[in-house]
Amino acid sequence: MEQPLEKEHWDQIIEPRSKLLDLNFKEIWNYRDLLVLFVKRDFSAAYKQTVLGPLWHFIQPIFTTAMFLFIFRKVANIPTDDIDPIPFYMSGITIWNYFSNCLTATSSTFISNAGIFGKVYFPRLVLPLSTVASNIVKFGIQFLLLLSVLIFYAIRNHHFYFGPSWLLIPVLVIMMAGLGLGLGIIISSLTTKYRDFNVLIGFAVTLLMYATPVAYPLSYLKKKGYGAWVSWNPLSPILEAFRYAVFGKGSIDINGLLYSGTFIIIVVFIGMVIFSKVERTFMDTV
């Protein structure tokens, strides 16, 4: 006599998605170990076959600061709001590098990981989130360099600012991460069909840096009469607030930060919608 078949039990059921925005954040949390693994992979893969390894994160801001010091300070003679030029430039470079790294790395999510996506299932959003997380490590390294410079100038000038405004730094970093993630996944979704975006992203990021007060204070442009145009850049209030948080000089633009925060929420939402739609069919076009 045949034994009755036992009812099959599945740990996970993968079903087609039909909603416009169908993101299962609980599922992403369940794959947090995979996210950590991707973070380790990104960090080790970047330096496994390099001579200097993480030291490149010190070299890049040092050389960029030297270039800014020569061009914007010596040649153009642009003031730095009563802040020593080297810490001024390095503070802008530190927070800018985090945004640009998140944006450029996230914008190639689909193309760079097409091989993984085609072989195994996991929440696709894990990969761009891991990119944002791995760049936090790089930001931490460069922030240590900035802190070392601040300590050097504190010994030299017998003054070191450390106040409540430093509590803003994590908030501003999260805002930069959100903007880099939102814009990155929008571009990543578009590059599955239009590869031109992948070519233009590096050029666009460079242009955007000069439209953001990285190497100059926003107050300088306002005196020239065209600072209002740069103020529309959602990165500008964040970068100015970061300098205020670090140096305690000037003032913080609350309305500007609210504008940036609203812009980030909208961009992240649009990015999630497009990402959720594209991930269903991108293997046919990538």
N, C-alpha and C positions, 0 to 999 in steps of 0.2 A: 504494500500500500504506500503510495507516494505521500511524503510529508508536505504539508502546506508551506508555500513559500513565505518567508518572513518579509515583512514590509521593509523596504529599503529606507535607510536613514542617511540623509545627506547633511554634511556640516555646513555647506554653503550652496545656495542656488543662484545662478547668474541668469538674470532676466533682461530682455530688451527694455531700454528706457524710452519712454514716450513723452515725458513732460519736458517743457522748455528748460527748466532749471531743476535737474534731478541729481542733487549732490547728497550723498549719504555720509555725513560727517562722522557718524558712529563707526562706519566701515573704515574711514580714513584713520580714526583713532585705533581701531583694531590692527591696522597695519603700521603702527608707530615703530615697531622694530625694523621693518623694512625701510622706513624713512631714515632712521639712524644709520642703517647700513649704507644707504645711498649717500648720506652726508660723509661718512668715512671714506667711501669710494671716491667721491669727488675730490676730497682733500688729498688723499694719498696719490690718486692718479695724476693730479696736477704737478706733483713734485717728486714722483718716484724716480724719474730719469733726468732730474736736474741737479746741477752741481751745488747751487746755493739754497735750493729748497725754499722754505718760508721766508728766507732773508730777502727774497724778491719783493715782499710786501713792505720792507723797509726802504729798499733801493728806489722803487717807483715813486713814492711820495717825496723822497729827498731830492731826486732829480727834477721832479715837476715843480717843487717849491723853488729850487734854484732857477729854473726857467722863468717862473712867475716873478721872482725877485728881480731878475734882469730886465724883463720886458715891461712889466706893469709898474715896477717901482723905480728902476733906474732910467729907463727910456721914456715911458709915458708919465712918470711921476704922479701916479694915482695914490691918494692918501689911503690909509687903512684904519680910519676912525680911532686914532690915538692908541692903537694896538701895535705892538712890535710886529713888523712885516712877516717874519718867518713863522711865528705862531698863528698869525692871521691866515696866511696862505695854507698852512698845514691843516688847520681846522676845517677849512672849506674843502680841501682835497680829501680828507678822511671821510667825511660824511658823503661827499659826492661819489667817491669810489665805491662805496657800499651800494648806492642806488644804481650806478652804471653797471657794476658787476652783476647785480640781480637782474637788471633789464636785459643785458646782452646774453647772459647764460640761460635765462628763462625763455627768451625769444626763440631758442633753437630746441625746445623740449621735444617736439614731435619728430623733427628730422634727426636729431642726435640719438634718439632712443627708439627709432622705428624697429630695430631688431628685437629689442626686449618686448615692446608692445605686441609684436606679432607672434610671440611664443608663449607668453604666460599672462594670466589675468591678475591685475591688482588695480586699486583705484588710481587712475591716471594722474590725478591731482597730487599724488604723493611726490612725483618727480619735481615739479616746479616748487613745491614747498620745501623739498630737501635742498634745492638750489639756494633758496633764500636763507635756509638755516646754515648751510655750509659757508655762505658768504659772511655770516655773523662772526665766524672764527677769524676770517681775514680782517673784518672790521676791528675785532678785538686786538689783533696784532698791530694794526696801524694806530689804533687809539692809544696803545701803550707807547708807541713812538711819540705821538702828540703829547702824552703825559710827561714823557722824559724831557721834551723840549720845554714844556711849561715849568718843570722843576728847575731846569737850567736857568731860565729867565727869572724865576723866583729868587734863586740864589744871587743872580746878577743884580736884580733890581730891589732885592729885599722885600718882595711882595708876592704873595701867592693867593689867588682868589679861589676859595672853595666854599660855596654857599648853597642855599636851598634850590637855586636855579639848576644845579646839577641833576636834580631829580627829573628835570625835563628831558634829559638826554635819552633814556630808554624809550620814552614816548615818541620822540622825534625819530629815533631809529626805526621803531615799529611803523611810523608813518611812511618813511622812506621804503621800508620793506613792502608795505602794502601797495605803494605806487609802482615800484619796480615789478612786483608780482602781477598787478592788474594789467599794466601796459605790456609786460612780457608775454603773458598768456594770450593777449589779443593778437600780438604780432606773431606768436608761435602758431596760432590757429590760422592766420592769414597766409603764412609761408607754406602751409601744406598744399595750397593751390598756386600761390603767387610767390615764386622764389625771389623776386626782385626785392621784397621786403628784407630778406636775409642779407642781401648785398648792401642795402642802404642803411641798415641799423647802425653800423659802426660810424658812418659819416654823420648820421642824424644825431647820435649821442655826442659827438665832438662839437657840433654846432650848438646843441642844447646847453653844453657846458658854458659856452660864451654868452648865452642868453640867460644864464643863472649867475647870481653874485658869488661865484667861487673865488675869483681873483680880484674882486673889487667890492666895496661896500655898496649897498643899495642907496644909501644917502648921497653918494657921489653922483649917481645917475639922476637922482631927484633934483639936484642942483643944476644939472644940465637940461632938465625939462622933459626928458624922455624916460624917466624912471618908472612912470606909471605903466608903460608897456611891459617892462620886466616884472612889475608887480603882479601882472596877470599870470605869470608863470607860477604854477602851484608849488614848484620847488623853492621859489625865492623866500616865502615866509618861513619855511622849515629851516633853510640854511641860515637865515638871519637869526632865527630863534636858537639854533645850535650854537652860534657864536655868542649870543647873549648868555646862554646857559654855561658855556665854558669860561668866558671872561668876565661876566657880570657887568658889562658895559653896554650903554645904549638902552633900548627898551624893546619890549616884546609886542608884536602886532597880533593881538587876540583875534581881530576880525580876519586878518590874513591867514591865521592858522585854522580858523573855522572854515574859511573858503577852501583851504588845502584839504582839510579833513573831509568836507563834502565832496570835493572833486575825487578824492581817493576812493570813497565809498561807491560813488557812481562808476568809476573806472573798474573797480574790483567786481562789482555786480555785472557790468557788461562783459567783462572778461570771463567770468564764470559761466554766463549764458552761452557765449560763443564757444568756449572750451567744451562745455557739456554737449553742444550740438556737433562740433567737429570731431570729437573723439569717437563718435559712433561710426564714422565713415572714412576717417583719415587714411586708413591702411589701403584704401582704393586709389588714393591720389598722391600719397607721399613718395 
